[in-house]
Amino acid sequence: MKLLLDTCVWGGVQTKLVTAGHDVVWAGNWSEDPGDEEILATAYREGRILVTLDRDFGELAIVRRMPHCGILRLVNVNSRQQSTVCLQALTLYSDELVSGAIVTAELGRVRIRPPDDTR
């Protein structure tokens, strides 16, 4: 699966996801943070699911209707748990994410917002 990790996601998550066979880019490796809009646009252009801790991406996708290829938001997950929660969500909800859903995952709880058919 192709993923783009937001700058707020711990960089060590990239290593774990690559080891699990995913194609991963971490925005933290970029020379500068281009901001949320450009991060979401880059993920879309490259066909990547965005992984973030930031709730602002939901507003960009839902309210401002910016196109995306799926968003996985990790909530209340410390850096040591991010890899585990991310891998579990990708395993269990890959079909939903690939279809453009917004998946919000925390320890013991997942919410899924299906893609908006009116895009």
C-alpha angles and dihedrals in degrees: 000000000000113000138177115203115210118232091254092063113092110260092229089070088072092062093050093048094047089049088053089056103262126137101236135183119185115207088209088075092060118103091245139004106258094196133255098290093054093044091054091044091050092050089051094047091050095043093243131148109236117232114198147149091214120104091201091083090065089057091049091050100039108028100029092033095224110174118250141167095231133305128228111196119192114208128196091351118138121221093262091055098043096088093049096047091044094050092047092050092047091050097046101035105029093119092053093046093047089052089057102263125152108234119194111197131186132156107299097356138076131180123192126200108193118225116277108252092206096069 
